[in-house]
Amino acid sequence: MKVLVIGGSGFLGTELIRQATTAGHETAATYATRPGTTSHVMWYPLDLRDPGRLNAVMAEVGADVVVNVSSGNADWAVTAQGPVQLAMAAAKYGCRLVHVSSDAVFSGARVDYDESCLPDPVTPYGAAKAAAETGILLVHPEAVVARTSLIIGDGHSVHERVVHELAAGTREGVPFTDDVRCPVHVADLAAALLELASDRDAAGIHHLAGSDAVSRHELGILIARRDGLDAARLPTGLRARSTLLGALDIRLDSRATQRNLRTTLRGAHQFIRATA
């Protein structure tokens, strides 16, 4: 299988490339600003807002499957329109597409969300992600849209760095006690994405989140204890009393997708303790 990773120089993209190359897949990747450092990978500069460049990369690589892990935050052209252009190109060149989406497509009004739940975003980023999902499945119905949550990874994720900075007192902010998500380990997520990429029967919406629902504060405590930090130094507060936009409690139910995966999507209590 020849794999093209869109956004390969990022946190999840780096792990995807590592697993794909280890499995013997011929792998290529794109980057927006600078290439990653992984060897034995062909790197291509790509701006998803440039359809001409996108088509040129797709034609040159000739991938069997494209996995899109790029992020443009709330930039509509990158996060909403870019993935739809990618889906059109994937359909044109006859390759599978796995697109990574986010739990930000939900408002948190119902707390628990399985794959049948319709998006109801409350932030510009969530709206862009939801629009991408709709557009992708419209132009490429065989594509996979994989929603996930906070991505954690043995000390290297942005969430873990924030915990270290908060514990050290070098960063302002609060890991809220009422802000609940289902964190997933980057290795589990990458493995599950590659499984979906190779499964020709997989299509549509899938949820790939960890099995534990934890608050950002509880997650911070788990990370602090694993890394030998003083968890008591982590501040507490309620997001509901802040001015920040976004949902409070979103719990992705991944059980339907999990039943068809060999990869176990571990919960935070399991994978953080396992890496101690």
N, C-alpha and C positions, 0 to 999 in steps of 0.2 A: 504494500500500500504506500503510495506517495502522498505525503501530508504537507499542506501549506498552512502555517500558523500565522494568522494576521494579528499583529501585536506581540511578536515573539520575544521582544526584549524586556517585557514586563515581568512581574512576579509570577503570575500563572503561566504566561507564555514560556518562560524559562523552564518551568517544571514540565510542561507539555513536551517541549523539545527534548528534554532529558529522557523522558519516558519513551517517546516515539523513537528516538535514535537507539536507545537500549534495546527496544523490541525489534530492531532491524528495519524500521521503516525509513525509506528515503525521505528526507525532511528539508523543507525550505521555510523561510520565515520573512516577515516584513517588519519594518520599524518606521516610526514617524520622525524621530530625531537622530538616534544613533543605533547602530546594530548591537546585538548582544555579543557575548564573548564565547558562546558555545561553538566549538570546532565541528567540522564535518557538516556544516549547515550553510546553504546558500542564502545570503541576506539580500533583500530588495528594499530600497526606500519606497514608501507608499503613503500617500495622503488619500484617505477614502473619499475626500471631496473631489477628487480628480478621476472621472470615469475613464478617460483615455489611458491614464497610467495604470489604473486598476485592470483594464482589459489587457494591456500589454504584459503585466505581470502574470495574469492568469494564463495567457496564451504561452508565455515562455516556460512557466513551471510545469504546466500540464498535470496538475495534481488530481488524485483520485478523490480526495476529500480536503475541504477547507475548514479550519476551526478558527472562528473569530473570537478572540479574547481582547480585542482592542477596547479602549475606553476614551471617550471624548468628554466625559463628565456631562454637563448640561448643554454643551454645544450641539444644537439641533442638527446642523449640517453633518457633523461627525457621528453623533450617537444615534440619530434617527434616520437621516437620509443615507448616510454612508453604508450601513449594513444592508439597506434595500438595494443599493447599487451593486453591492457584493453578491447578494442573492440572485440578482438578474444575471450577473456574469457567471456565477456558478451554474445556473440553469442553462445558460448559453453553451458552456463548455462541458456540460454533462457530468459534473462532479457533485458529490454530496457536500452539504453544508451543515456544520454544527455552530450555532450562534449562542454565545453566553449572554444571558440576560440577568436580571436582578430582582430581588424581593422588593425593590423600590417601586415596582409597578403596582403595588398594593397600598391601600390607605391605612390598614390596621383596624378597620372598623369591625371586622369579624374575627380577627386574631389568627385563626387557623385557616390555611389556604392550601388546597390540593390543586392538581393540574387542571381541574374543570373550572376553577374560579376565574372570573373575568377581571382584567386590570381596572383599577380605579385610583390612579396615581394622584398624589397631592403635592408633588414637587416638580420643577422643570426637568430634573434628571429622570425621575420616574416616568414623566410624560414622554420624554424622548425614547426611553427604553421600551415603553408600551407601544409607541408608534412603530418602532423598528420591528417588534414582534409581529404586529399586524401586517406590515408591508412585506416582510420576509415570507411569511406563510401564504400570502396572496400571490406572489410572483414565483415562489419555489415551494409548492405544497409538500414536497418530500423532505424539506429541510427539518432539522431538529433545533428547537429553541429550548435551551437549558437554563432555567432560572436557578440562581444560587444566592447565598447569603454572605456573611463576613468570611473572608478567606484568611486562614491562619497557617503558619508554617515554620515551626521550630526556631522562632526568634527572628525571622526575616521579613515578616509582613509589616505593613504600616501600622496595623492595630497593636502589634507587639512593641514596636518602637515607641508608640504613644504611651503605652503603659510604663515603659522604662523612663521616659522623659517626665511623666507625671510623678512617678515615685522618686525621681531625683530632684524634683522641684524646678526643672528647667523648662517646663511647659505649663501654660495656663489651660484650664479646661476641667471638665468633669466627666467621668465614665458613669453615666446616669443609671440609677437603680430601676427605673421604669422603662428603659429602652431595651427591648427584648428581641433577640434574633436567634437563628440556628446556625452557629459557626460551623465551617467545614474545613478540614485539613487540605492544604493545596495538593498533596500527593493523592489523596482520595478523589478529589475533584478532577484532577488531570486524568487519572486512570479511568474514571467513569466517562469522561468526555471521549476518550479514545475508544472505549467500548461502544458508545453510541455512534461514533464515527464509522466503526467497522460493521455495525449491524444494519443491513440494508432494509430491515423491516421497521426500524425505528424512525419515527417522523412525528412532527408536531411538538407539543409542549411536554417538557419533562422537568421535574424538580430534583435538584442535586444539592441538598443541604444536610448538615449534620443532624443527628437524631436527638440532640439536647437543645432545649430552649433555655437560654441564659441571658441575663441582663448584661449590659456592657460592664457594669461594675463587678458582677460575679466573674465574668470572663477576665477582667483585669486582675482579680484576686488569684485566679487559677494560674495566670501567666506569672504574676509576681512570686507566688510560692514556688513554681517550677524553677524560676530563674534566681532564687535566693534573694529577692527584694523584700523590703518591708511593706507588706500589703496595707498596713495601717496608715501609710503615707498617702494612699490613694483617696482623693476627695470623694464625697458623695453628694448627690443632688437629684432632683427630679426634672426630667426633660419637659414634663407638662407645665412646669413653672418657668421655663426658659422661653426665649423668643425664637428658637430654632424651628425651622419648618421640618415637616416630615412625620412619618408614622411613629407611634410609640412601640407597639407590640405586633410584630409580624412573624408568624411561625410557619415556615414552609413545610408542608407535609409531603415527604419524599417517598412514602411507603410504596406507592404504586410503581414508581420508577425502580426503587430498590429491589422489588421482587424479580425484575428481569436483568439485574446486574450481578456479575461475579464480585465486583468491588463492593466492600462494605463502607458505607458512609458513616464513619464513626462520629459520636458526639464529643463535645468539647471536654467533658470530664474524662473520657477515655483517651483521646489522643494527646491531650496536654499532659496527663499523668504518664502516658506511655513514653513521652520524650524527655522525662525528667532525668 
